[in-house]
Amino acid sequence: MTKPTTAPTDGLRVNRHRSEADGRAESRTKLTLYWLGGTLAALVFLVPLVWSVLRSFQSNDAIVSTTPTLSQLTAFTTENFRTLFTGDADIVRAVGNSLVVAIGTAVLTAVVATLAGYGFGRFRFRGRNVLFGVVVVTMMVPFQAIITPLYLQMNAMGLTDSRLGLVLFYSTVNLPFGVFVMRNAFETIPAEIEDSARVDGAGTMRALVSVLRPMLIPGMATSALYAFLASWTEFLGALTFLTDDRKYTLPLSLVNLQAGAYGAVNFGYLVAGAVVAMIPCVILYVALQRFYVAGLASGAVKG
């Protein structure tokens, strides 16, 4: 009587175990590389931020010293921030002005860019691509090249030395990028979704606000974030259109602080001011990450 052979079965089992072991080893390798790359990328971005925060709590002597001692590096003080907020720098008012201008610019840019993107993405009219091409081309023209006619126009309209005029100026400059983003956002949304809303009796604005809004949040957040950061850190436009020091934004106040008295510059105050300018940008960026995920998730779920 011939014994049944089990060699093929044993061979398949060994090959299966070997494949599973190779797959686990490959997964561990990919996971290790992923964490290593993520850690290096995080260090590239976090180390300068942490270093700036630490330096803002040090004295001016420790910052400008070429050979700082250990006691200088470890001597932390809040004198820089106390001077900024209680001294003659008037940083609190400058931060308030910058927040008003930056938030107004972000909101206005996001709203107008969404409406313009809806027109370019949904309506078919003669010269649509040419007009959109003109909008894209304006992104390549720096506003510094046309700041003189812009100033003359705004001065004729009575919008110079005004926070409202600065909001309109920044919105105009950042609008081409917002239109570009929102037009692409509408192009990725199937028209059948909007058609279904119209069948249910929704008008254009109702469909835009109630149906398409969840899928447009990533694009709107990108446009708003870009406009906020651009207006928050912008210097030349604010210097050109503002003359009243009570309306100065944060970059202008920091430059006045940098001038110092009789040429003496306190770098501790400057670093502390830079940290103050950094805080809203970090908070806004972290907050919008949640909207990115929520917008994509809600746009992928029907109903």
ABEGO torsion letter per residue (X at the ends): XBBBBAAAAAAAAAAAAAAAAAAAAAAAAAAAAAAAAAAAAAAAAAAAAAAAAAAAABBAAAAABABBBAAAAABBBAAAAAAAAABAAGAAAAAAAAAAAAAAAAAAAAAAAAAAAAAAAABBBBGAAAAAAAAAAAAABBAAAAAAAAAAAAAAAGABGBAAAAAAAAAAAAAAAAAAAAAAAAAABBAAAAAAAAAAGBBAAAAAAAAAAAAAAAAAAAAAAAAAAAAAABAAAAAAABABAAABBAAAAAAAAAAEBGGBBBAAAAAAAAAAAAAAAAAAAAAAAAAAAAAAAAAABBX
